[in-house]
Amino acid sequence: MPSRTLKRSFDCLSAMRALGEPTRLRLVRQFIDGPKAVTELCESLHVTPYNVSKHLRVLKEAGLLEVEKNGQQRIYSLAAAFREKLSRNSHTLDLGCCQFDFDKLPE
């Protein structure tokens, strides 16, 4: 039986829960510039692979990230439904009920 790819709709409440942690906000900020591997994220954020993976799982389960396997690496990127919520300059996330300006968030 062929597998069907379902386009996941965006859930504002799940997004807000996932983004309610500073490290996850820092991770999302990294993805604004494009897809990243776990090792790249660890180096740029100075966070252990265990912690990065834990936060990536939360973001993925909330529908904010997509993952692609490339050999032994996993490459993460912003999910299409999540990218649609970013402004044209890609630095402001508009959830309707609130906005996150990634340029104004603490490092």
ABEGO torsion letter per residue (X at the ends): XBBBBBBBBBBAAAAAAAAABAAAAAAAAAAAAEBBBAAAAAAAAGBBAAAAAAAAAAAAAAGABBBBBBEABBBBBBBAAAAAABBAAGABBBAGABBBBAAABBX
